């Protein structure tokens, strides 16, 4: 219960339509709606994002500085990828309807939809979910700092990052001029990392190697 809420007030709110608060919309198939204490004042330490994605769309790399994120798959399929800061490993967790993936507070992560009509709920233990986006890190960090710190060619850094003019949130952007990525949009070598799954009861779907819904291994070059 919200201890500082006056439940006798005429302004008390018990219901809300998430379609009234669109956090981001790329197109009809890719969007995020938000519910927080700013929309529903009887909420306490909980908030959520209602996420819809189509194949190969990515909720961009980011982290939540104030909350843990529990991702529940309603329909479709998604791979939740995160960096474990204690083991310094990049790990991938494919989930399908009825399954969840948990991202601890402050951990760098991203989501890749592997089938169309993917629908997710991201639930947070905070009244308002805060986040730092990879696109903001890349576009706001001076290119000379990036080049100097990581021993890179500053001109190439500027050229590579020039298209990032605003937060991406769901990528790739509609105006992306690059060639379409190979399914589902990310590729790492098996020697670098692998997919990790928890043991679960038998279900009516078949797992593939790497990303569910694809008949190939996206981790292999």
C-alpha positions in Angstrom: 0.0 0.0 0.0 1.1 3.5 -0.7 1.6 4.9 2.8 1.5 8.6 1.8 -1.6 8.3 -0.4 -4.8 9.8 0.8 -7.3 7.2 -0.2 -10.2 9.4 0.6 -9.2 12.0 -1.9 -11.4 12.5 -5.0 -8.2 12.4 -7.1 -7.3 8.8 -6.1 -6.8 6.6 -9.1 -7.3 2.8 -9.4 -7.4 2.2 -13.1 -5.5 3.4 -16.2 -5.4 2.7 -19.9 -1.8 2.2 -21.0 -2.6 3.2 -24.5 -2.9 6.7 -23.2 0.8 6.9 -22.3 3.0 5.9 -25.2 6.6 6.0 -24.2 7.9 5.3 -27.7 6.4 4.2 -31.0 8.5 3.2 -34.0 5.6 1.8 -36.1 2.4 -0.1 -35.7 4.3 -3.3 -34.7 7.0 -1.8 -32.4 6.0 0.3 -29.5 6.3 0.7 -25.7 3.6 2.0 -23.3 4.5 3.0 -19.8 2.6 2.8 -16.5 4.1 4.4 -13.4 3.0 6.4 -10.3 2.8 9.4 -12.6 -0.2 7.8 -14.4 -1.7 5.8 -11.5 -1.2 7.5 -8.2 -2.0 4.5 -6.0 1.0 2.6 -7.2 3.9 2.3 -4.8 7.2 0.6 -5.7 6.0 -1.0 -8.9 5.8 0.1 -12.5 5.7 -1.5 -15.9 6.3 -1.2 -19.6 4.0 -2.8 -22.2 6.3 -3.8 -25.1 5.4 -5.0 -28.6 8.1 -6.0 -31.1 8.4 -7.6 -34.6 11.1 -9.8 -35.8 14.7 -8.5 -35.5 13.7 -5.4 -33.7 15.8 -4.5 -30.6 15.1 -2.7 -27.4 18.4 -1.0 -27.4 21.2 -1.7 -24.9 20.5 0.2 -21.7 20.4 -0.2 -17.9 18.0 0.9 -15.1 19.8 2.7 -12.4 16.9 2.5 -9.9 15.2 -0.8 -10.5 15.4 -4.5 -11.2 13.5 -5.5 -14.4 11.4 -8.7 -14.7 10.5 -9.5 -18.3 7.4 -11.6 -18.9 6.7 -13.0 -22.4 3.0 -12.9 -23.2 3.3 -13.9 -26.9 6.0 -14.4 -29.5 9.6 -14.9 -28.5 12.5 -12.7 -27.4 16.1 -13.1 -26.3 17.1 -11.1 -23.3 20.9 -10.5 -23.3 22.8 -9.1 -20.4 26.3 -8.5 -19.1 26.9 -10.0 -15.7 29.2 -7.4 -14.0 30.5 -10.0 -11.6 31.7 -12.6 -14.1 32.1 -10.1 -17.0 30.2 -12.4 -19.3 27.6 -11.6 -22.0 24.7 -14.1 -21.6 21.6 -14.7 -23.7 18.3 -16.0 -22.3 15.6 -16.9 -24.9 12.1 -16.8 -23.5 8.7 -17.7 -24.9 5.1 -17.3 -23.6 4.8 -18.0 -19.9 8.5 -17.6 -19.2 10.4 -14.7 -17.5 13.9 -13.3 -17.5 15.2 -11.2 -14.6 17.7 -8.3 -15.1 19.2 -7.1 -11.8 19.3 -3.3 -11.1 22.1 -1.5 -13.0 22.9 -4.4 -15.3 23.5 -3.6 -19.0 21.0 -5.5 -21.2 19.0 -5.5 -24.4 16.1 -7.4 -26.0 15.9 -8.9 -29.5 12.5 -10.1 -30.8 12.8 -13.4 -32.8 9.3 -13.7 -34.1 6.6 -11.2 -35.2 3.8 -10.2 -32.8 6.1 -10.4 -29.7 4.3 -9.0 -26.6 6.2 -8.4 -23.3 5.6 -6.9 -19.9 8.6 -5.4 -18.2 7.9 -5.0 -14.5 10.0 -2.8 -12.2 10.3 -2.5 -8.4 10.3 1.3 -8.6 7.5 3.9 -8.9 9.1 5.2 -12.1 11.5 3.2 -14.2 14.6 5.2 -15.0 17.1 4.3 -17.7 20.4 5.2 -19.3 20.3 4.4 -23.1 23.2 3.2 -25.2 22.3 5.7 -27.9 22.7 8.5 -25.4 26.0 7.2 -24.2 27.3 7.0 -27.8 25.9 10.3 -29.0 26.7 12.4 -25.9 30.2 11.2 -25.1 32.7 13.4 -27.1 34.3 11.5 -30.0 37.7 12.7 -29.0 37.2 11.1 -25.5 36.1 7.8 -27.1 39.0 7.9 -29.6 41.6 8.8 -26.9 40.4 6.4 -24.3 40.1 3.3 -26.5 42.9 4.1 -29.0 40.6 4.6 -31.9 40.6 6.8 -35.1 38.6 9.9 -34.1 37.4 10.6 -37.6 36.1 7.0 -37.9 34.4 7.3 -34.5 32.7 10.5 -35.7 31.6 8.9 -38.9 30.3 5.8 -37.3 28.3 7.7 -34.6 27.0 10.6 -36.7 23.7 8.9 -37.6 22.8 8.7 -33.9 21.0 12.0 -33.4 18.5 11.1 -30.7 17.5 8.2 -28.4 16.9 5.0 -30.4 14.9 3.0 -27.8 13.7 0.5 -30.5 16.2 -0.1 -33.3 17.1 -0.2 -36.0 15.6 3.2 -36.8 13.2 3.5 -39.7 15.7 5.7 -41.6 18.6 3.3 -41.2 20.7 3.3 -44.3 22.7 0.2 -43.6 22.1 -3.1 -45.2 19.4 -5.2 -43.4 21.1 -7.2 -40.6 21.3 -10.9 -40.8 18.6 -12.6 -38.8 17.9 -11.7 -36.0 20.2 -8.8 -36.0 23.1 -9.7 -33.7 26.0 -12.1 -34.2 28.7 -13.2 -31.8 31.0 -16.2 -32.1 30.2 -19.3 -30.1 33.7 -19.1 -28.6 32.7 -15.7 -27.1 29.4 -16.6 -25.5 26.5 -18.9 -25.7 22.8 -19.2 -25.0 21.8 -20.1 -21.5 18.5 -21.6 -20.4 17.0 -22.8 -17.2 15.6 -26.3 -17.0 11.8 -26.0 -17.6 8.9 -28.4 -18.0 8.2 -29.8 -21.5 6.3 -27.3 -23.6 4.5 -27.4 -26.9 7.2 -25.6 -28.8 10.6 -26.6 -30.0 13.8 -24.8 -29.1 16.3 -24.0 -31.8 19.9 -23.3 -31.3 20.4 -19.7 -30.1 17.2 -17.9 -30.8 13.8 -19.7 -30.7 11.9 -19.3 -34.0 14.9 -19.5 -36.3 16.3 -22.6 -37.8 19.9 -21.4 -37.6 22.4 -20.4 -34.9 22.7 -16.6 -34.8 25.7 -16.8 -32.6 27.9 -18.4 -35.3 29.6 -16.4 -37.9 
